[in-house]
Amino acid sequence: MRVGEVRKAALATHAAARKATNESAIAVARSCGHAAATAHVITHCTGGPDYALTAVSFLGEKALKSEVKWQLKHLKKLLKK
C-alpha cells in the first residue's frame, strides 16, 4: 500500500471513532488509526498501544494487567533487534 492509502485508512478509523458511542469501541478505533498512521508519521506509534490499553481497561483490572504484560513482552523483543 502507498502511504496515502494508509493515511486514508487511518483517517477513516478516526472518523469511525467519532461516530461510535461505546467507549471501548472508540478506543479500539483510535488504536487502529494510530497504528495505521505510523506509516505516515512515526510519532503515531505510541498511540496504538495507549488506546489499546484504554480499550482493554473496560474489561477490568485483570485484563488490563494481562495486556500490559503482553505489550511489554513484545516491546522487549523489538528492542533486542
N, C-alpha and C positions, 0 to 999 in steps of 0.2 A: 504494500500500500504506500501511497505517497503521503507526505506529511500533511498536505492539505486535506486529504481524505480522512486521515486520523483526527485532525483538528475538528472537522465537521462532526465526526462521531463523538468526540469529547463534548462539543457544544450541545449535541443532541441529548447526551445523558444529563447534562446540567439543566436543559430545558425540561426533561422528564422529572428531575428532582423538584423543580419549581412547581410542577403540576401535581406532584404526589402529596398526599395528605398524611400518610403513615410515616412517622419519624424514622423508623428503621429503613423503609424503602427510600426515603430521601438520602439517608447516609450511604446506602448501597449505591445509589445512582451517582452521588458525588464521588465516592471511592472509584467507581469505574471511570468517571470523567477525568479525574486526576491521573489515573493510571494511563489512560489513552493520551492525555495531554502531555505526558512525559516525552513522547516522541517529538513534540513541538517545542516545549520548554522544559529543560531538565529539572528545574526547581519544583515542578509539579510532582516530582517523585515522592515527596513526603506526604502529600495529601491523600493518596490512595490508602496507605496503611492507617493513617489517622482516622479517616472516615470509616474504614473497615472496623476499627476498634469501637467507634461510636455505634455503628450498626449492631455489632455483637453485644455491646453493653446492654441493649434492650432485652437480651436473653437471660441476663443475670450475671452475678459475680463469677460463678464457676466457668461459664462460657467465656467471659472476658479474660479471666486468668489463662485459660487454655489458648485463646487467640494470641495474647501477649507472648506466651511461651513459644507458640508456633512461629510468630513473626521474628522473635529474637533468634530462634534456632536457624531460620533461613537467612537472616541478615548476617549471622556469624559465618555461614557457609559462603555467602557472597563476598564478605570482607577478606576471606582467606585466599580468594582467587587473585 
